[in-house]
Every structure is written in structure tokens, then in C-alpha cells.
Amino acid sequence: MELLDIYDENNKATGQKLDRKEVHKLGLWHREAVVIVINKKNKILLQKRSYKRHNYPGKWGLMAGHVKSGDTPKLTAVRELKEEIGLSVNSKDLRFLEIYIKKDKTNKAFIYIYVLKTNKQIKDFTIQKEELTKLKFYSIDSLIRRIKRKDNKLVFGKDPLHIEMFQLVKNFTI
């Protein structure tokens, strides 16, 4: 069981906590954290999700996770980097980009987006084999083109708001 704190439509805590599956089933507001890992060539690291995953099997996406009850989005981002790709970082290394609001039938989320610059290469990461199959760096322009084509191999391939997000990242300085 993974408990999440519930929020209202203004991102204010309600004091209610529910299991993640129930939160999605009921379409309740919650928080998630995403980390955009960028290398020195200004390319974004994507992970290929395992085909065994319930959500988005075999699709390419960013490092992300639900904010567990009592956690902060930044701590969640640090935890997910460690769990998913074996990368230990200090929370001070993460730079806040924006809060993306996702609202559909089963997912109403305030998604906290962080950026992490790294000098690491693919061989320096250790993937979580139960959840991921591969890592790869992609240029921001190629990701934007793929989103415009509605690439169904990307978790976010049909979401034009990611174009804006990646444009922000392109101009983001740390």
C-alpha cells in the first residue's frame, strides 16, 4: 500500500490520505515529482519502462514518482533518482522548474518538475530492472519533434504541454 496525501484543486492539503490506486480510481488531486536529467551536451535522459509495468509499458519517459504521504516533492525526486537509476544526489542539486497541472479522468496531479545537470554517462547509471529496461539521452529538439508527431512510444508523446516544458529546459541555466 502506498499512501498519498490528498489536495484540493488549489493544491492545498485536505488532511486526507488514501492508497495510490484508490486516489486514481476516484480521480483525486495528489502530487507527483518529475526530474529532467540533462547532460553536458544539453540532452535529456529518458528511461524505457519495463513491458511488465501496469502504466505505460515499454514507453520512454522521465524519472518520476508519486509523492508519498508526509514527503515533499523534492524528497520524492531525490528518492526516485536513487531507486530508478542508482543516482545519489543532494536535494540542493535539483533546480525547480515549474508545477505542471495534469487533469484527466483518473489522474489529477500537481506535478513538480525539477532539472538536474549531470556529467554522467549511461554506463554510470544502474537501472532498476523491475521497472526499466534501458536509458538513453535525447536532444531536446528531437523530443519536441516526436511530441509534435504524437509519438506513442513516449509516455508524454501526445501532450503538447511537454513542448513548452522542454523549451523552458532548453533555456534553463543552472
C-alpha positions as CSV (number, residue, x, y, z in Angstrom):
1,M,0.0,0.0,0.0
2,E,1.3,3.4,-1.0
3,L,-0.4,6.2,0.9
4,L,-0.7,9.6,-0.8
5,D,-1.8,12.9,0.7
6,I,-4.9,14.4,-1.0
7,Y,-5.1,18.0,-2.1
8,D,-7.9,20.3,-3.3
9,E,-7.9,21.9,-6.8
10,N,-5.8,24.8,-5.4
11,N,-3.0,22.4,-4.2
12,K,-3.9,22.8,-0.5
13,A,-3.7,19.7,1.7
14,T,-7.1,18.3,2.7
15,G,-5.7,16.2,5.5
16,Q,-7.0,13.0,3.8
17,K,-4.7,10.1,2.9
18,L,-5.5,7.3,0.6
19,D,-3.9,4.4,-1.2
20,R,-2.5,5.4,-4.7
21,K,-4.8,3.0,-6.5
22,E,-7.8,4.5,-4.7
23,V,-6.6,8.0,-5.5
24,H,-6.6,7.3,-9.2
25,K,-9.8,5.3,-9.1
26,L,-11.6,8.3,-7.5
27,G,-9.7,10.9,-9.6
28,L,-8.5,12.8,-6.6
29,W,-5.8,15.5,-6.6
30,H,-2.4,14.5,-5.4
31,R,1.3,15.4,-6.1
32,E,3.9,13.8,-8.3
33,A,7.6,14.7,-8.9
34,V,9.5,14.6,-12.2
35,V,13.2,15.1,-12.7
36,I,14.6,16.1,-16.1
37,V,18.2,14.9,-16.1
38,I,20.3,16.9,-18.6
39,N,23.9,16.1,-19.6
40,K,26.6,18.5,-20.6
41,K,25.5,18.2,-24.3
42,N,22.1,19.5,-23.2
43,K,20.4,16.2,-23.9
44,I,17.6,14.8,-21.7
45,L,17.8,11.3,-20.1
46,L,14.8,9.1,-20.8
47,Q,14.1,5.7,-19.3
48,K,12.4,2.9,-21.1
49,R,9.8,1.4,-18.9
50,S,9.6,-2.4,-18.5
51,Y,6.9,-4.2,-20.5
52,K,5.8,-5.7,-17.2
53,R,4.7,-2.2,-15.9
54,H,1.0,-1.6,-15.5
55,N,1.2,2.0,-16.7
56,Y,2.9,2.9,-20.0
57,P,4.7,-0.5,-20.5
58,G,7.6,-0.3,-23.0
59,K,7.4,3.5,-23.3
60,W,10.1,6.1,-22.9
61,G,9.6,8.7,-20.1
62,L,11.3,10.9,-17.5
63,M,12.3,9.9,-13.9
64,A,9.2,10.3,-11.9
65,G,7.1,9.2,-8.9
66,H,4.2,9.8,-6.7
67,V,4.8,12.0,-3.6
68,K,4.1,9.6,-0.7
69,S,2.2,10.9,2.4
70,G,4.4,13.1,4.5
71,D,7.1,13.5,1.8
72,T,7.9,16.7,-0.2
73,P,8.1,16.7,-4.0
74,K,11.8,17.4,-3.8
75,L,12.5,14.4,-1.5
76,T,10.4,12.3,-3.8
77,A,12.6,13.4,-6.8
78,V,15.8,12.5,-4.9
79,R,14.3,9.1,-3.9
80,E,13.2,8.3,-7.5
81,L,16.6,9.1,-8.9
82,K,18.2,6.7,-6.5
83,E,15.6,3.9,-7.0
84,E,15.2,4.1,-10.8
85,I,18.8,4.9,-12.0
86,G,21.0,4.5,-8.9
87,L,21.9,8.2,-8.8
88,S,22.5,9.7,-5.4
89,V,22.0,13.5,-5.4
90,N,21.7,16.2,-2.8
91,S,18.3,17.9,-2.9
92,K,20.2,21.2,-3.4
93,D,21.4,19.9,-6.8
94,L,17.8,19.9,-8.1
95,R,16.5,23.1,-9.6
96,F,12.8,23.7,-9.6
97,L,11.3,24.4,-13.0
98,E,7.5,24.6,-12.6
99,I,4.4,22.9,-11.4
100,Y,2.6,21.2,-14.2
101,I,-1.1,20.6,-13.6
102,K,-2.5,17.3,-15.1
103,K,-6.2,16.8,-15.1
104,D,-7.9,13.9,-16.7
105,K,-10.4,11.2,-15.6
106,T,-8.0,9.1,-13.5
107,N,-5.1,11.5,-12.8
108,K,-5.5,14.9,-11.2
109,A,-2.0,15.8,-10.2
110,F,0.2,18.7,-9.3
111,I,3.5,17.6,-10.9
112,Y,6.6,19.3,-9.6
113,I,9.2,19.5,-12.3
114,Y,12.9,19.6,-11.3
115,V,16.0,19.8,-13.5
116,L,19.3,18.1,-12.7
117,K,22.5,18.8,-14.7
118,T,24.9,15.8,-14.8
119,N,28.3,14.9,-16.3
120,K,27.4,11.2,-16.0
121,Q,27.1,8.9,-19.0
122,I,24.7,6.0,-19.5
123,K,27.3,3.5,-18.2
124,D,27.4,5.4,-14.9
125,F,23.8,4.6,-14.0
126,T,22.3,1.5,-12.5
127,I,18.8,0.8,-13.7
128,Q,16.0,-0.7,-11.6
129,K,15.5,-3.8,-13.6
130,E,11.9,-4.5,-12.3
131,E,10.8,-1.1,-13.7
132,L,13.1,-0.2,-16.5
133,T,14.9,-1.8,-19.5
134,K,17.1,0.9,-20.9
135,L,18.3,4.5,-20.6
136,K,19.2,6.9,-23.4
137,F,20.0,10.6,-23.8
138,Y,17.9,12.5,-26.4
139,S,18.2,16.0,-27.8
140,I,15.5,18.4,-26.7
141,D,14.7,19.3,-30.4
142,S,14.2,15.6,-31.3
143,L,11.9,15.2,-28.3
144,I,9.9,18.2,-29.4
145,R,9.6,16.9,-32.9
146,R,8.4,13.5,-31.6
147,I,5.8,15.1,-29.4
148,K,4.5,17.2,-32.4
149,R,4.2,13.8,-34.3
150,K,2.3,12.4,-31.3
151,D,4.8,9.6,-30.9
152,N,3.1,6.8,-29.0
153,K,6.5,5.4,-27.9
154,L,6.8,8.3,-25.4
155,V,4.8,8.4,-22.1
156,F,4.2,12.1,-22.8
157,G,4.0,11.8,-26.6
158,K,0.5,13.2,-27.0
159,D,0.9,16.1,-24.6
160,P,1.7,19.4,-26.2
161,L,2.4,21.0,-22.8
162,H,5.6,19.0,-22.8
163,I,6.8,21.0,-25.8
164,E,6.6,24.2,-23.6
165,M,8.3,22.4,-20.7
166,F,11.2,21.2,-22.9
167,Q,11.5,24.7,-24.4
168,L,11.8,26.0,-20.8
169,V,14.5,23.4,-20.1
170,K,16.4,24.4,-23.3
171,N,16.7,27.9,-21.9
172,F,17.2,26.9,-18.3
173,T,20.6,27.7,-16.7
174,I,22.0,26.3,-13.5
